[in-house]
Amino acid sequence: MRWFGGALAPSHPAPSPVGARVLWRKPDAWSVGTTVRQAESDGGRRLAVFGPCGATDTELQRLAGCTDLREFDTAATAWAGSYALALDDGAGSFTLWADPAGSCPLYVAASAGIPVWASSSLALASLLGSRPDTVWLAAHLADPTAWTPGRSAWTGIAQVKPGHRWTAPRDGTPFSSLYWRPGSSAWSEAVNRLRLDLSDGVLIRVTGREVSSDLSGGLDSSTLAAYAARRGPVVGVTFHPKGRESGGDVDHARMVARAFPSIRHRCMALGREHLPFTDLDALILTDEPAPSAVTIAQLFHQFALLAEEGASVHLTGDGGDSLFMPPPVHLADLAHSGRLLRLARDAQAWSRLYRSSPWPAIAAAWSAPDRLGSVPVPKPWLTHQATTLAKAAVSADTDTDGLGYADRHLLSEARYVGRTAATENQLAGAYGIEMHNPFTDVRVLEAVMSVPSSERWSARRYKPLLSDAVTDLLPREVVRRGSKGLFAVDHHHGLRANQTCVLELADGCLADLGLVRPAVLRSLIRRAVLGVDVPWGLIEPVLGTELWLRVSHTATERVRWEDKP
């Protein structure tokens, strides 16, 4: 597992992970397989940049000599990539910068009174002997994107909020402060910036590496595969059902592969052995429940294929839908800014798209903006205890004051994707592969948020901002494509094939914690087996969390420490 961290014990022995590369001592900082660049300056100032970052060595050396933290605030989002900054000022104060998009998460805790920090909550849990946090789990089941201050999936460990810097002063208690706010720009400027930042974000990850990329035939993965192919050879992976090697996604993926000869196209035929809910006992422990837990069979088969191809870096388009295909939350912004004609027009366009009445959307825009973010679906499988704990743990995000409803929704969604992408990378690490999500880079997020939400939403164009950015990059048929294939039927088939073990998940650790009603969950699973359409996006996180809990006792096996207090 790749991660980094440190311990703030300037004059006492500090715990350290076995096999780590020590970056500096007193306070200690280390890296376990993670890309890191360092710079030092007069007065004992030491700077470390963790993760892919487009800065030059000269720029980092200049930054290390700065004494104004605002220079670091700017630097934390100045370059392409997904990275975190750590600064030892040489005078006893230490500061971390958590990237605003949440794709390079940071966690803090205390071990025997010594502040410790890391990019992995699981690593800290193995040090502290932490158990899963029941309150965090309740909030996760109620709303995975909600912010739970002072918590993580493990007791005694807190995530540093994205867009904040965490400072441990020489004398005093560590504290966090906001350092980031999104800016604004014209559409053409945002398009140009998005094009440049995506290209640079791919470049800094693939240069000199053996690269693979998702190539689903959709706009997101095609964009990343194309940018990677401009820099050198890349293995493009396309999934398709066994016996169906043409049509839809496969044809569009082949268009991209033909347009870029440096793409070596590999099609992976999916059979019964790859169905969702198959080989669930193969799941390994991650920082928190991974979104792909119930599709672990397909994911691990993909990683095995990539390992055979010699890939060391894999690009995935996860996060693109959240950025470029938002729900109509901007209707609330239109309503509260008095733009009633535009509100009526967009609500009607939305209703025609889904063949429904526009009035519920208009009513929600005035009185219940959260309903516009997703279809409100009751969660009868959650207990009263779970909903009570969740309400107490989730905090109103006061740091987003001044942002519109749509921007707040986008930011919450993007940070969830960014954080959970780290769990997918931990799964890929078991096969020696680094998985990267350039759509979760803060520069990309900033480019999207810089244009008004009403401009980036459209019922007539598919992902308009990204489409404009890649018009000259991809084949016209791919850019103009309205959507890509869905795989809900695979979930029904996988559930039927693995019904017994999935039903057994309904009455397990979550039920023992008093968070779910097993009878209700079993009833829903049986309905899905019969082919009834169920809210997969809500049910699968519950089952994935149950699987995660069942392997949570292996925390100390994933990361070993020495000199533990």
Secondary structure as GFF3:
##gff-version 3
##sequence-region A 1 565
A	DSSP	beta_strand	3	7	.	.	.	ID=ss1
A	DSSP	beta_strand	16	17	.	.	.	ID=ss2
A	DSSP	beta_strand	21	24	.	.	.	ID=ss3
A	DSSP	beta_strand	28	32	.	.	.	ID=ss4
A	DSSP	beta_strand	36	41	.	.	.	ID=ss5
A	DSSP	three_ten_helix	42	44	.	.	.	ID=ss6
A	DSSP	beta_strand	45	50	.	.	.	ID=ss7
A	DSSP	alpha_helix	57	64	.	.	.	ID=ss8
A	DSSP	alpha_helix	69	75	.	.	.	ID=ss9
A	DSSP	beta_strand	84	88	.	.	.	ID=ss10
A	DSSP	beta_strand	94	97	.	.	.	ID=ss11
A	DSSP	beta_strand	107	111	.	.	.	ID=ss12
A	DSSP	beta_strand	114	118	.	.	.	ID=ss13
A	DSSP	alpha_helix	121	128	.	.	.	ID=ss14
A	DSSP	alpha_helix	134	142	.	.	.	ID=ss15
A	DSSP	beta_strand	158	159	.	.	.	ID=ss16
A	DSSP	beta_strand	164	168	.	.	.	ID=ss17
A	DSSP	beta_strand	175	178	.	.	.	ID=ss18
A	DSSP	alpha_helix	187	206	.	.	.	ID=ss19
A	DSSP	beta_strand	211	214	.	.	.	ID=ss20
A	DSSP	alpha_helix	219	231	.	.	.	ID=ss21
A	DSSP	beta_strand	234	241	.	.	.	ID=ss22
A	DSSP	alpha_helix	248	259	.	.	.	ID=ss23
A	DSSP	beta_strand	263	270	.	.	.	ID=ss24
A	DSSP	three_ten_helix	272	274	.	.	.	ID=ss25
A	DSSP	three_ten_helix	280	282	.	.	.	ID=ss26
A	DSSP	three_ten_helix	293	295	.	.	.	ID=ss27
A	DSSP	alpha_helix	296	308	.	.	.	ID=ss28
A	DSSP	beta_strand	313	315	.	.	.	ID=ss29
A	DSSP	alpha_helix	320	324	.	.	.	ID=ss30
A	DSSP	alpha_helix	330	336	.	.	.	ID=ss31
A	DSSP	alpha_helix	340	354	.	.	.	ID=ss32
A	DSSP	alpha_helix	359	367	.	.	.	ID=ss33
A	DSSP	alpha_helix	370	373	.	.	.	ID=ss34
A	DSSP	alpha_helix	384	393	.	.	.	ID=ss35
A	DSSP	three_ten_helix	398	400	.	.	.	ID=ss36
A	DSSP	alpha_helix	405	429	.	.	.	ID=ss37
A	DSSP	beta_strand	434	436	.	.	.	ID=ss38
A	DSSP	three_ten_helix	438	440	.	.	.	ID=ss39
A	DSSP	alpha_helix	442	449	.	.	.	ID=ss40
A	DSSP	alpha_helix	453	456	.	.	.	ID=ss41
A	DSSP	alpha_helix	464	469	.	.	.	ID=ss42
A	DSSP	alpha_helix	476	479	.	.	.	ID=ss43
A	DSSP	alpha_helix	488	497	.	.	.	ID=ss44
A	DSSP	alpha_helix	499	505	.	.	.	ID=ss45
A	DSSP	alpha_helix	509	512	.	.	.	ID=ss46
A	DSSP	alpha_helix	518	529	.	.	.	ID=ss47
A	DSSP	alpha_helix	536	550	.	.	.	ID=ss48
A	DSSP	three_ten_helix	552	554	.	.	.	ID=ss49
A	DSSP	alpha_helix	555	558	.	.	.	ID=ss50
A	DSSP	beta_strand	561	562	.	.	.	ID=ss51
###
